[in-house]
Amino acid sequence: MGSTTPATREGATARRGGRGRGAVVAALMLSMALAALDATIVSTAVPQIVGDLGGFSVFSWLFSGYLLAVTVTLPVYGKLSDTFGRKPVLVAGAAVFLLGSLLCAGAWDMGALIAFRVVQGLGGGALQGTVQTLAADLYPLKERPRIQARLSTVWAVSAVAGPGLGGVLAAYAGWRWIFLVNLPIGAVALWLVVRHLHEPARERAARVRVDWAGALAVFACGGVLLTALVQGGVAWPWLSAPSLTLAGTGLALAGVVVWVERRAAEPVIPGWVWRRRTIAAVNLALGALGLLMVAPAVFLPTYAQSVLGLGPAAAGLVLCVWTLTWSASAALSQHVYRRIGFRDTALLGIGLGALILFAFPFLPYPGSWWQPMLLMLLLGGALGLFQLPLIIGVQSTVGWSERGTATASVLFCRQTGQTVGASVFGAVANGVLAARLGGAGDLESVTRALAAGTAPETTRRAIADAVHAVYLGAAGAAALAFVVLLVVAPRRFPVRPE
């Protein structure tokens, strides 16, 4: 038999479902757990890491460096998986991630640990994007919610368990085990992928053209712009020379990306991801989702501890309940979008989400713990209806040879939205605090004073006002996503027949 065409390739993938598909799904879930845990597990071990290695002034780069590497590599890995197949990209990404984990465990100072976290992130980008793409390859449209719901559950459980697991390992085994624990999990995932994932033969050009110039330009542009967003207002003022220099350099590199990609035979970020209404609308909508997610994920724990007076564990519980309803709602969303379509299901979810976010500032002061917890339960359910139908919908509008790029595009926009949201909402919160307290302090210093019992009641109210302002901004982002879907996205996504 000769090589297969894109259409028959998808059919072959579906027919292989009974042979080892369960093992491959297990590998995908383990890979997703690695990526999800690594985003949260380090947070509770920071005191031990700083106590051992020093470098308190730059420890935030343990998170920023990883996030930057994951974000800027997503579109590169998406294109590579469309060119060479999912399996080699996933295997290579997992190997790089595990190498980074091993190097992190052996770090001798904070600078080395940050550099090795970036190596981890270079592999993490392959894990996130390729796992989501393979999930669509393995299952036809009517079965796709099943695997996506499993992956959502893995992400939710990892997000909840990560900080606690990191604290336990740091306290009883040493912080280096936070990274060493990745090795056996990743080894099992790698073995399952190598042993059980068999992709059909693909028709390939005699000479594969890889847009390395575009990949380098995307990496440089994304790294510079995201660094400006992450560090602006933190390491230096927004209007300082470093911020302006990074912003100007990033914009210049964005022009270079456009110039390179328009001339590339096989661009890393092809123009069709923005020319097609469906994908462009979902890119923008999930960028807004990343933006609004910052409000609860970053600011709700501060609100719970500083305003409600809860301890760290109870504050984490108030936050984590949204992951439970998010995954449950995502699993059930298929029953909605099969009736009313992908777009209208997402509109229902984000419309409810906007109302819930808008309701947060109207909670009584100081209020009780169950009130924000109830809102988080409702918000998780709303966003589960919003995100999953859009991802499945986009994946269903493209063929095998474009699915990796399309999936990476929407994930890249969501990650970028989170980075922008952290910077923008951090500035909003600090601005409100400065206005309420006469220009004294920022959110971090004020919450430390509250924890030490040295801040007056006016400070507690100022924090409540700051978080309320952030939630109003998040409601605005949800409203923006609603408008984008309503105006830009077609009512019926152009789903390809399978």
N, C-alpha and C positions, 0 to 999 in steps of 0.2 A: 504493500500500500504506500502511496505517496504521502506528502505532508498534508496537514489538515488546513482548512480555511478557518477564519475567525468564527463563522457560524457553526460549523461542525465541532469546533474546539469546545464551545460552551456545552454542546450536547454531550460530548465525550466526558467532560468534567462532571456533568450531572449523572451520567450512567455509572461513573466510578463510585457513586455515593456509597454503595454497600460494601466496597472493598477497602477496609482500613479507614473509612471516613471518621469513625468514632475516635480512632487513635490520633488522627490529624486534628480533630476538634479539641481533644485533650491538650495537644501541643499548642494550639492557638490560645487556649484558656491559660495555660501556664505562661506563655509568652506575654499575654496581656497582663497577667498578675505581676510579672517582673517589672513591666513598664509602669503599672499603676502603683505598686508598692514603692518603687524608687522615687516617686514624686512626693511621698509623704513620710517614709520611714526614717529619714535622716533628721527630721525636725526636732524630735524629742531628745536626740543624742547630741545636739549642738553644745550644751554645757560641757559634756565629757570630752568632745572633740577639741573644743577650744582650750580646755584645761590641759590637755595632753600636747597639742600642737601649737597653741597660741593662735595669733592672727584674728583676734576678735573683730578688728576694724573691717575685715574683708570677708567674714564668714558668710555673708548673704550671697556671695558668689557661688557657694556650694549649691544653691538652688537656681540662681540666675544663669550660671554657666551651663548647667544641665538643660534648663528650659530653652536657652538660646540654641544649643546644639540640636535638640530635638526639633524645634520649630523650623530652622532654616534647612534642615536636611529632608524634611517631609516631601517637598516637591521633587527633589532629586531622586529619592528612592522610589517614588511613584512612577517616574518615567523609566527608571532602570528596570522595575518589575514588569512594565509593559514591553520592554525591549528584550530582556533576557529571561523573563519568567519570574514567578513569585518565589519559587523554592531557593534558587541561589541567592536572591536578595535577602530572604528571611534568614537563611543559614549564615550568610556573611554578617548581617546585622546582629544576630544573636551572639556570634563569636566575638565581634567587637565589643558588645555590651559586657560579656563575661570577662574579656580581657580588661576592660575598664574597671570592673568590679574587683578583680584580683589586684590591679594596680592601686585602687583606692584603699584596699585593706593593708597594703604595704607602704602607704604614704608616710613620708618622714617630716613634712611640715605642711602648713596650710596651703602654700602655693602649689605644692605637688598634688595635694588632695583636690584642689580646684581644677587643676589641669586634667587630672584623671577622671573627674566628674564630667568634664567636657567630652572625654573619650567615651564614657558611658552614654552620654547624650547622643553621640554620633551613631551608636548602635541602637539607642532607644527610638530614634526616628524611624528606623527600618521596622522595628517591632510594631509600633503603633499603626503605621500606614499599611504595611503588608498584611498584618493580621486581619484588618478590616476588609481589605480587598479579597483575600482568600476566603473569608466568610461568604462573600457574595459569589465567588467562583464555585464553591462547594454545593450551594443550595439554590434551587430554582426560586423564583420570586415568591411563590405561595408558601414556601418553607423557610424563607430567609429570616423572618422575625424570630424563629426559634433560636438560631445561632446568635443573632444579634442580642436577644434577651439574655442569653447565657453570658455573652461578653460584657453586657451592661451589669449583670449581677457580679461578675468577677471584679469589675472596676469598682463597684459600690462597696463590696466586702473589703477589697484592698484599701480603699480610701478610709474606711472605718478602722480596719485593723492595723494599718501601717504605723500611726503614731504610737499605739500601745505596744506593738511588737518591737519597734525601735527602742522604746523606753526600757522594756524588759531585757533586750539583748545588751543595751549599753550598761544597765545596772548590774547584770549578773554574769555576762560573758565578755564584755568589752565592746567598745563601739566598732572595732574592726569586723566583728561578726555580722554587723548590719550589711556589709558588702559580701562577706564570704558566704552568707546564706543563699545568695543568688546562684552560686556555682552548681550545687546539686540540682536545684530546680531548673536552671537553664540547661544543664547537661541532659536531663530527662527530655525536656522539650526539643532539644536539638536531635537527640536520638530518634524520637518519634517522627520528626519531620523528615529526616534523612531516610528512615526505614519505610515510612508509610505514605509519604506524599509523592505521588507519581503524576506529573503534569503531562498531558498529551503533547505529542510532537508538534512543533510550530513551524509554519512557513517563515523562513528567515532570509533576509537579503544576503547576497554573497558577501558583502562587506557591511557590517553593522556600523552605523555612524552614531557615536555617542557625543552629545553636546557638552564636552568637558568645559569649554569656555563659558557656556551658559550656566553650568553647575557652579563653577567658581564665582561667577558674577552674582548669582542668586545668594550663595553662601556669604559672600562679602557684604552685599547690600543688606541682607537680613540681619547679619551679625551687627553691623554698625548701627542700623536704625533701632533694633531691639535693645542694644546696649544704651543708646541715648534715652529710650523710654524707661528702661529698668533703673538706670542710675540717675536720671534727671530728677531733681528735687530731693535726692537721697545723698549721693556722694558729692553733688555740687548743685548750685541753684539752677533753675530752668534757663535763665537768661545769661548764664555765665559763659565764658569762652569755651570750656569743654563741651557743654550742651550744644551751643551754636555750631561748633566745629563738627561734632558728630552728626548733627542734623543735616548740615550742608553737605558733608561727605556722603551721607546716606542717600540724599536726594540725587546727587551727582551719579552715584552708583546705580540708582534706580533707572536713570536715563541710559546708563551703560547696559543694564539688563535688557531694556526694551530694544536697544539697538542691536545687541548680540542675538537676542531671541528672534527678531524679525528676519534675520539673515541665516539662521541655523536651519539645516535640513530636517533635523529631528529635535526641536527645542524642548528644553526641560519644562518650561511653562508655555505650552502652545496657546496661541490666541483663542482657540475655540472654547477654552474654559471660561472665557468672558464674553464671547460672541453668542453662545447659546443661552437663551433666556433662562432656561431651567437651572443650569449650573451656576450662572452668574447670580441669580436670585438666591439660591441656597448658599453660595459663598458669602454673600452679604448678610443673610439671615443668621448663619452660624457664627459669623464674626460678631454680630450683635449678641448672640448667645454667650460667646466667650466673655464679652464685655460685662454682661449683667451677672454672670456667675461669680464675679469677683466680690460683689456686695455681700452675699451670705458667706462665701468661702473664706474671705479675709477679715471681714468686719463684724460678722455675727458673734464669733467667740469673744472679741473685745467687748462688745455690747453685753453679752451674757455675764461676763465676769465683772466689768466695771459698773454697769447700770443695775443688773439684776442681782449682783453679789454672789454669783455661783462660783464654785471651784472649777479648776481646769477640766476635770473629768466630766462634770455635769454640763459645762459649756460645750464640750465636744459632743455630748449626747444630743443637745439641742440642735446642733448643726447636722449631725450624721443622719438624722431621721429622713432627710430629703433623699438620700441615696436609696433608701428602701422603697419609697413610693415611686421614685424615678424608674428603677428597674422593673417594678411591677407594672407601672403604667406603660412602659415601653413594650413589655411582653404582650400586653392586651391591646396595643394600638392597632394591630393588624385588623381587628374586628371593626375598627372605626374607619381606617383608610380604605378597606375593601368596599365600604358602603359609600363614602363621600369623597374619596380620593386623597392623594398625598398632601396636596396643597391645603385643602380645607381642613384636614385633620391638624396640620401644623398651625394653621390660623386659629383653630379652636384652642390648641395648647398654649400658644404664645399670647393670645388674647386673655385667657384666664391668668397666665403668668404675670402679665402687666397689671391686672387688677390686684393680684395678691401682693406684688411688690409695692404697689401704690398704697395698699392698706397698712403696710408696716409702720409708717410714721404716725399713724393714728392710734397705735397701741397706747394704753394708759401709762403714765409715768409714776413710779418705776415699773409697775406691772408685775406679773408673775411669770414663772418659767414656761408654763404650758401655753401661753399666748404666742410667743414667737415659734415655739415648737409646732403648734398647730399650723401656723402659716407655712413653715418649712415642709411639713407633710403635704400640704396642698400644692406648694410650689413644685416639689419633686414630681408629683403626679401630673401637673400641667406640662412641665418641661419634658417628661417622658413621651407625652403625646406630640411634642414639637420636634425634638431632635431626631429620633429614630426614623419616622416616616420620611424625613428629608434625606437622610443618608441612604436609606434603601431606595427611595425614589430616584435619586441621582444615579446610583449604581445600576438601576434598571433601565436607564435611558441610553447607556453606552454599551459597546461590545467589549470583549475580553481585552483587546489591544489598547483600549482607552480607559479601562476601569481603574487601573492603578493610579493614573494621572488624575482622574476625576475625584477619586477617594482622597488622595493626598491633598488635592486643592481645597476641599471643604474642611479637612482636618487642619490644614495650614491656616486657613482663615479663622477657625475657632481658636487655635493656639495664639495667633496674633491678637485676636480680640481680647484674650485674657491678659496678655502683656500690656496692651493699651489700657485696659480697664484698671489694672493695678496702679499704673502711673496716674491716670486721670482721676480716679476716685481717691487715691492717696492725696493728691493735691486738693481735691474738694474737701475731704475730711480735715486736713490741716488748715485750710482756709477758714472753714466754719469755726474751728477751735480758736484760731487767732482772733476772729471777730468777737466770739463770745467771751474770751479771756483777756481781751485787750492786747493781743499780739504776743502773749506769753506761751511758749512751748508748742510742741507738735503732738500728734497722736501717740507716738511711742513714749516720749518723755512723760506725758500726762498720765498714761495708763500705768507706767512704773510708779509714779507718785501715788496713784490710787492703791496699787498693790501694797505699797509700804505704809498706807494709812495716813499719809501726810497731805492729802488733797481735800479741799472743802467740798460741800454739796454742790456748789456752783460748777465745779469741775465735772462732776458726775452728769449734771444736766447738759453741760457743753458737749460731752461725749455722746450723749443720747441725740442731741441735735445734729452732730456731725454724721452719725450713722444713719439718721433719718434722711439727711441730705443725699447720702450715697445711695440709699434705697430708692429715693425719687429719681436719681440719675439712672439707676438700673431699670426702673419702670419706663423711663424714656427710651432706653435702649430696646426694651421689649416692644414698645409701641413702634419704634423704627423698624424692627424686624417684621412686625405685622404689616406695616405699610409697604415694605419692599416686596413681601410675598404677594400681597393683594394687587399691587400695580405691575410688578415685573414678571412674576412667575405665571406660567400658563395654568389655567384651572385644572386641566388634565395633563399630567406629565406624559411626554411622548415615549411610552414604555416600549422597548424592543421585544418582539415576539421571541419565545424561547423554544 
